Amino acid sequence: MSDERKLLRSLLDRAGTTYAEQAGIRLKDSPAPLYRLLVLSVLLSTRIKADIAVDAARALADAGMGTPAKMREASWQDRVDALGRASYKRYDESTATALGEGAELMHREYGDDLRKLRDSADGDPKRVREALTGFPRLGPVGADIFCREAQDVWPSLRPAIDGKALDGARRVGLPTDPDELARLAPGSELAPLAAALVRAALDKSLVEEVRAAA
């Protein structure tokens, strides 16, 4: 096994859980899990710890707001309360508003099915990202998060390895070209690799552990 593959394997073993999986989302190419990933991407877009955003996404789903229809049916206060239970405090009120508006947009533009967004963009990664930024509070950072996480169920997005993930690759000692990383990642492990690289960019101790083990 090459040194690069040893590093990659070590990184995946320690940090290769996608943020969607961490939030309890069994991601597949169907409306409900894709919507929950969209919500998670909105939550991760703010300046708040990733673990809190993940907990908030789980709390919204546990409160019954796991589909656009249920998000629309919930009151603004319901959304605020769910976010508060996950300690998503600084942005709870503005995010509750954005999620309600986003659920309305989902129905109006895409019939509550994000696959229609992908299809209207012909699967083109740039156009998919641009369309995603039409959702409230989901800017370019959030669109990148969604594409990183969705790329194994929407293969046309591959390789979705953005600047933050490439920072992690640089720290660990892996190639900083997205296509090279895609060739190294086995099977459908590009989304877990992207998540692991982001964690490496944010956690110096993880980088040291990965390099020592490899």
Disulfide bonds with the S-S distance in Angstrom:
none
